Amino acid sequence: MIIFNAQALASGVLYWPFIRLRQRHGEHTLKQEIGQIELPLITLQLKHSECRFDTADAIAAYFKDKIESHKAACYIATFNHLEHTAGLPEGQIAEEIEAALNVVFCFGFTLQDPIQLATRPRSIGICQAHNGFTISFVEAPMPVVNALMEEWANSLQCNNTESSNSPHSSDVA
């Protein structure tokens, strides 16, 4: 369960509480540790006029292209979170949200511990609202990965033409 609160959202940090649980399955014990992990969030908010792309789908396609062209990254899927939530009888969607996508992928630089798999793969969230776009992702433990994701997100801005040759980009005045 992820808890959102005003302080966490204002600070850009998610708190993920854990509960201890043990179940016996033959000779193996299933464990869940008690603790609290801070998950720093990186977010970028752009007005429609500030973004090189017109839709969340176009932004997702841009991220997919970036991931597929990186030697250590692997594109997995684009998940339509809005469609999924809208399809649930108890699903609730904020009125201003027009599109909500997660581009799911993984970087393969290291795999030093089997427990690391619990924190993989990565996801970049793309929310389209009436007033613009919000791009968000959890900070990675590797600075090189963060730098790449931040570069990709920042290149969405109209004044940043790093990838102006993208077939998905809008015309920039």
FENDA-V387739 format. One record per pair of residues at least 6 apart in sequence whose ideal C-beta (glycine too) atoms are under 7 Angstrom apart, sorted by the first residue. I is the first residue (numbers start at 0). J is the second residue. If there is no record, write none. Layout:
i=I j=J
i=I j=J
This chain:
i=1 j=13
i=1 j=15
i=2 j=14
i=2 j=16
i=7 j=13
i=7 j=14
i=11 j=39
i=11 j=40
i=11 j=42
i=12 j=37
i=12 j=38
i=12 j=39
i=12 j=40
i=13 j=38
i=13 j=40
i=14 j=35
i=14 j=37
i=15 j=36
i=15 j=38
i=16 j=35
i=17 j=31
i=17 j=32
i=17 j=33
i=17 j=34
i=18 j=31
i=18 j=33
i=19 j=31
i=19 j=32
i=19 j=33
i=20 j=29
i=20 j=31
i=21 j=28
i=21 j=29
i=21 j=30
i=22 j=29
i=38 j=137
i=39 j=138
i=40 j=135
i=40 j=137
i=40 j=138
i=41 j=135
i=41 j=136
i=41 j=138
i=41 j=149
i=42 j=133
i=42 j=134
i=42 j=135
i=43 j=134
i=43 j=152
i=44 j=131
i=44 j=133
i=45 j=131
i=45 j=132
i=45 j=155
i=45 j=156
i=46 j=130
i=46 j=131
i=47 j=131
i=49 j=156
i=49 j=157
i=50 j=131
i=50 j=132
i=50 j=155
i=50 j=156
i=50 j=157
i=51 j=155
i=51 j=156
i=51 j=157
i=51 j=168
i=51 j=169
i=51 j=171
i=52 j=58
i=52 j=61
i=52 j=155
i=52 j=167
i=52 j=168
i=52 j=169
i=53 j=169
i=54 j=98
i=54 j=127
i=55 j=98
i=55 j=100
i=55 j=125
i=55 j=127
i=55 j=132
i=57 j=167
i=58 j=125
i=58 j=132
i=58 j=155
i=59 j=77
i=59 j=100
i=59 j=102
i=59 j=125
i=60 j=167
i=61 j=165
i=61 j=167
i=62 j=102
i=62 j=123
i=62 j=151
i=63 j=74
i=63 j=77
i=63 j=102
i=64 j=165
i=65 j=151
i=66 j=72
i=66 j=74
i=66 j=104
i=67 j=74
i=71 j=106
i=71 j=107
i=71 j=108
i=72 j=104
i=72 j=106
i=73 j=104
i=73 j=105
i=73 j=107
i=74 j=104
i=75 j=103
i=75 j=104
i=75 j=105
i=75 j=120
i=76 j=103
i=77 j=100
i=77 j=102
i=78 j=100
i=78 j=101
i=78 j=103
i=79 j=100
i=80 j=99
i=80 j=100
i=80 j=101
i=81 j=92
i=81 j=96
i=81 j=98
i=81 j=99
i=84 j=90
i=84 j=92
i=85 j=92
i=95 j=128
i=95 j=129
i=96 j=126
i=96 j=128
i=97 j=127
i=97 j=128
i=97 j=129
i=98 j=127
i=99 j=126
i=100 j=125
i=101 j=122
i=101 j=124
i=102 j=122
i=102 j=123
i=102 j=125
i=103 j=120
i=103 j=122
i=104 j=120
i=104 j=121
i=105 j=119
i=105 j=120
i=105 j=121
i=106 j=121
i=106 j=144
i=108 j=141
i=121 j=136
i=121 j=139
i=122 j=136
i=123 j=134
i=123 j=136
i=123 j=148
i=124 j=134
i=124 j=135
i=124 j=136
i=125 j=132
i=125 j=134
i=126 j=132
i=126 j=133
i=134 j=152
i=134 j=155
i=136 j=148
i=138 j=145
i=139 j=145
i=153 j=159
i=154 j=161
i=154 j=162
i=157 j=171
i=160 j=171
i=163 j=171
